Amino acid sequence: MKIDTQDMISSILESISRIDYIKPEEIPGIDLYMDQVTTFMEKKLQSSKRYETDKILTKTMINNYAKNDLLPPPLKKKYSKEHVLLLIFIYYFKGILSFNDIQSLLNPITEKYFQAQDSFSLEDVYREVFRLEKTQVEKLKDDLVDKYNTSSSTFCSAPEESREMLQRFAFICLLSFDVYVKKQLIEKLIDSEKALHEKPKK
């Protein structure tokens, strides 16, 4: 079976154009039990699943996050809107970062803005971050097309029957290198941030 990479790219570009996020006003204004949280996340993020059988969030995951201080404990077994906002951040981070890195990244935000009494809240942080990400969609599409065109010009001297496969491999390598470099940068930024928050040893 031949893979039509160009059709695949067109489909991905179309999907990128439709990228959306869970808006704070879509999150129920009342506290939720765990089953209600997992159902809400499953419904809102199902388009991001690779396989139909994948789970967005499970009770075990939530319990694990709370047990390891990644998520503040629920109040009387109920989770607030802010809990859900943190779970959305965790969902996106866990595909590329280790548990410890997510802790280092989110804990200072949680400590300062979870149930904050001042005028700036965790919801404000969430809104600003996702507003920024929406502005990157067109740039992301252009970059994807550029990488695809670059990889399509490779392996010109390779045997014709292998050329398409090798060009697709080159495309994957280009994308992977991009992810690798950005992951390295993210980890260095997290390490720098962690060093700022660590108490100096006596």
Secondary structure as a PSIPRED ss2 file (coil, helix, strand):
# PSIPRED VFORMAT (PSIPRED V4.0)

   1 M C   1.000  0.000  0.000
   2 K C   1.000  0.000  0.000
   3 I C   1.000  0.000  0.000
   4 D C   1.000  0.000  0.000
   5 T H   0.000  1.000  0.000
   6 Q H   0.000  1.000  0.000
   7 D H   0.000  1.000  0.000
   8 M H   0.000  1.000  0.000
   9 I H   0.000  1.000  0.000
  10 S H   0.000  1.000  0.000
  11 S H   0.000  1.000  0.000
  12 I H   0.000  1.000  0.000
  13 L H   0.000  1.000  0.000
  14 E H   0.000  1.000  0.000
  15 S H   0.000  1.000  0.000
  16 I H   0.000  1.000  0.000
  17 S H   0.000  1.000  0.000
  18 R C   1.000  0.000  0.000
  19 I C   1.000  0.000  0.000
  20 D C   1.000  0.000  0.000
  21 Y C   1.000  0.000  0.000
  22 I C   1.000  0.000  0.000
  23 K C   1.000  0.000  0.000
  24 P H   0.000  1.000  0.000
  25 E H   0.000  1.000  0.000
  26 E H   0.000  1.000  0.000
  27 I C   1.000  0.000  0.000
  28 P C   1.000  0.000  0.000
  29 G C   1.000  0.000  0.000
  30 I C   1.000  0.000  0.000
  31 D C   1.000  0.000  0.000
  32 L E   0.000  0.000  1.000
  33 Y E   0.000  0.000  1.000
  34 M H   0.000  1.000  0.000
  35 D H   0.000  1.000  0.000
  36 Q H   0.000  1.000  0.000
  37 V H   0.000  1.000  0.000
  38 T H   0.000  1.000  0.000
  39 T H   0.000  1.000  0.000
  40 F H   0.000  1.000  0.000
  41 M H   0.000  1.000  0.000
  42 E H   0.000  1.000  0.000
  43 K H   0.000  1.000  0.000
  44 K H   0.000  1.000  0.000
  45 L H   0.000  1.000  0.000
  46 Q H   0.000  1.000  0.000
  47 S H   0.000  1.000  0.000
  48 S H   0.000  1.000  0.000
  49 K C   1.000  0.000  0.000
  50 R C   1.000  0.000  0.000
  51 Y C   1.000  0.000  0.000
  52 E C   1.000  0.000  0.000
  53 T C   1.000  0.000  0.000
  54 D C   1.000  0.000  0.000
  55 K C   1.000  0.000  0.000
  56 I C   1.000  0.000  0.000
  57 L C   1.000  0.000  0.000
  58 T C   1.000  0.000  0.000
  59 K H   0.000  1.000  0.000
  60 T H   0.000  1.000  0.000
  61 M H   0.000  1.000  0.000
  62 I H   0.000  1.000  0.000
  63 N H   0.000  1.000  0.000
  64 N H   0.000  1.000  0.000
  65 Y H   0.000  1.000  0.000
  66 A H   0.000  1.000  0.000
  67 K H   0.000  1.000  0.000
  68 N C   1.000  0.000  0.000
  69 D C   1.000  0.000  0.000
  70 L C   1.000  0.000  0.000
  71 L C   1.000  0.000  0.000
  72 P C   1.000  0.000  0.000
  73 P C   1.000  0.000  0.000
  74 P C   1.000  0.000  0.000
  75 L E   0.000  0.000  1.000
  76 K C   1.000  0.000  0.000
  77 K C   1.000  0.000  0.000
  78 K E   0.000  0.000  1.000
  79 Y E   0.000  0.000  1.000
  80 S C   1.000  0.000  0.000
  81 K H   0.000  1.000  0.000
  82 E H   0.000  1.000  0.000
  83 H H   0.000  1.000  0.000
  84 V H   0.000  1.000  0.000
  85 L H   0.000  1.000  0.000
  86 L H   0.000  1.000  0.000
  87 L H   0.000  1.000  0.000
  88 I H   0.000  1.000  0.000
  89 F H   0.000  1.000  0.000
  90 I H   0.000  1.000  0.000
  91 Y H   0.000  1.000  0.000
  92 Y H   0.000  1.000  0.000
  93 F H   0.000  1.000  0.000
  94 K C   1.000  0.000  0.000
  95 G C   1.000  0.000  0.000
  96 I C   1.000  0.000  0.000
  97 L C   1.000  0.000  0.000
  98 S C   1.000  0.000  0.000
  99 F H   0.000  1.000  0.000
 100 N H   0.000  1.000  0.000
 101 D H   0.000  1.000  0.000
 102 I H   0.000  1.000  0.000
 103 Q H   0.000  1.000  0.000
 104 S H   0.000  1.000  0.000
 105 L H   0.000  1.000  0.000
 106 L H   0.000  1.000  0.000
 107 N H   0.000  1.000  0.000
 108 P H   0.000  1.000  0.000
 109 I H   0.000  1.000  0.000
 110 T H   0.000  1.000  0.000
 111 E H   0.000  1.000  0.000
 112 K H   0.000  1.000  0.000
 113 Y H   0.000  1.000  0.000
 114 F C   1.000  0.000  0.000
 115 Q C   1.000  0.000  0.000
 116 A C   1.000  0.000  0.000
 117 Q C   1.000  0.000  0.000
 118 D C   1.000  0.000  0.000
 119 S C   1.000  0.000  0.000
 120 F C   1.000  0.000  0.000
 121 S C   1.000  0.000  0.000
 122 L H   0.000  1.000  0.000
 123 E H   0.000  1.000  0.000
 124 D H   0.000  1.000  0.000
 125 V H   0.000  1.000  0.000
 126 Y H   0.000  1.000  0.000
 127 R H   0.000  1.000  0.000
 128 E H   0.000  1.000  0.000
 129 V H   0.000  1.000  0.000
 130 F H   0.000  1.000  0.000
 131 R H   0.000  1.000  0.000
 132 L H   0.000  1.000  0.000
 133 E H   0.000  1.000  0.000
 134 K H   0.000  1.000  0.000
 135 T C   1.000  0.000  0.000
 136 Q C   1.000  0.000  0.000
 137 V H   0.000  1.000  0.000
 138 E H   0.000  1.000  0.000
 139 K H   0.000  1.000  0.000
 140 L H   0.000  1.000  0.000
 141 K H   0.000  1.000  0.000
 142 D H   0.000  1.000  0.000
 143 D H   0.000  1.000  0.000
 144 L H   0.000  1.000  0.000
 145 V H   0.000  1.000  0.000
 146 D H   0.000  1.000  0.000
 147 K H   0.000  1.000  0.000
 148 Y H   0.000  1.000  0.000
 149 N H   0.000  1.000  0.000
 150 T H   0.000  1.000  0.000
 151 S H   0.000  1.000  0.000
 152 S H   0.000  1.000  0.000
 153 S C   1.000  0.000  0.000
 154 T C   1.000  0.000  0.000
 155 F C   1.000  0.000  0.000
 156 C C   1.000  0.000  0.000
 157 S C   1.000  0.000  0.000
 158 A C   1.000  0.000  0.000
 159 P C   1.000  0.000  0.000
 160 E H   0.000  1.000  0.000
 161 E H   0.000  1.000  0.000
 162 S H   0.000  1.000  0.000
 163 R H   0.000  1.000  0.000
 164 E H   0.000  1.000  0.000
 165 M H   0.000  1.000  0.000
 166 L H   0.000  1.000  0.000
 167 Q H   0.000  1.000  0.000
 168 R H   0.000  1.000  0.000
 169 F H   0.000  1.000  0.000
 170 A H   0.000  1.000  0.000
 171 F H   0.000  1.000  0.000
 172 I H   0.000  1.000  0.000
 173 C H   0.000  1.000  0.000
 174 L H   0.000  1.000  0.000
 175 L H   0.000  1.000  0.000
 176 S H   0.000  1.000  0.000
 177 F H   0.000  1.000  0.000
 178 D H   0.000  1.000  0.000
 179 V H   0.000  1.000  0.000
 180 Y H   0.000  1.000  0.000
 181 V H   0.000  1.000  0.000
 182 K H   0.000  1.000  0.000
 183 K H   0.000  1.000  0.000
 184 Q H   0.000  1.000  0.000
 185 L H   0.000  1.000  0.000
 186 I H   0.000  1.000  0.000
 187 E H   0.000  1.000  0.000
 188 K H   0.000  1.000  0.000
 189 L H   0.000  1.000  0.000
 190 I H   0.000  1.000  0.000
 191 D H   0.000  1.000  0.000
 192 S H   0.000  1.000  0.000
 193 E H   0.000  1.000  0.000
 194 K H   0.000  1.000  0.000
 195 A H   0.000  1.000  0.000
 196 L H   0.000  1.000  0.000
 197 H H   0.000  1.000  0.000
 198 E C   1.000  0.000  0.000
 199 K C   1.000  0.000  0.000
 200 P C   1.000  0.000  0.000
 201 K C   1.000  0.000  0.000
 202 K C   1.000  0.000  0.000
